[in-house]
Amino acid sequence: MSELTEPLTGPRLQVVLPDESPDMSPKTLVELGVRAEGLGAHTVWLPDHLLPPEPYGSAFGGVYEPLVTLAYLAARTKRVRLGTSVLVLPMRDPFVLAKQVATLDRLSGGRFTLGVGVGWAREEFAAVGSDFTSRGARADEALALLRHLFEGEGAFQGRFHAYEQGVFEPRPAERIRVMVGGGSEAALRRAAEWADEWQGVDPAPKAFRAARNRLRELTRRPVGAGVRMAWAGGEEEFAAAVARFRELAASGADSVAVWFGEVEGFEERMVRFVAALR
């Protein structure tokens, strides 16, 4: 599209890009991101997995590494925000991640949101030599270290990571937005302490309201409350998906991120869904 459509009114429509097939060209993935921007999406997200068990498919996603891919997409877009939904934080070296995030923030003109979670696939943690049982504690410390590198001064001492001296650059010009995904009490507490946004995973509207209210109990900071859902095709499912989007909007969702299924037919489903919301 040569002209960008104005963003939709109501809750921010976000798009979870398809990244489930190693047979998909990365060009296709990027073009879908460009198309989502043209349709008025507020944010496009990419999932993350490093070494999941077979089969890859929709259960895992994240074939193409999200930070590298989003850096390329940043050069092809102008307005849409770019983010990870979600990057498995305990599997990542936080020093390397900080450098990647700060660089991507500069490349995108401040459009990057670091969406993180603690992961759920014990087999994947074992495959990469990462401890599954301490993943929550390591995620919390990594968030503290990232904020320190981006905004703090001096040494950092933690349980898992520490440094006495060193210079971190590029420092972000503005605060890096952080999104925490997940519906557990621990995820809500993590979002309350560190995040600018929280994203639930396909809860019913009643469950979403309860989680959003709990988040507001945990912090007085303004933390956006969003949700991730899916419509992968089918006529009956289409009507239900549009209705679910509207129910979530009525329940107070600030944003709704939609995955439109695997790559075959993704663009057509995305266009149809957006048209139904206008």
Secondary structure, 3 states (H helix, E strand, C coil): CCCCCCCCCCCEEEEECCCCCCCCCHHHHHHHHHHHHHCCCCEEEECCCCCCCCCCHHHHCCCCCHHHHHHHHHHHCCCCEEEECCEEHHHCCHHHHHHHHHHHHHHCCCCEEEEEECCCCHHHHHHCCCCCCCHHHHHHHHHHHHHHHHHCCCCEECCCCEECCCCCCCCCCCCCEEEEECCCHHHHHHHHHHCCEEEEECCCHHHHHHHHHHHHHHCCCCCEEEEEEECCCCHHHHHHHHHHHHHHHHCCCCEEEEECCCCCCHHHHHHHHHHHHC
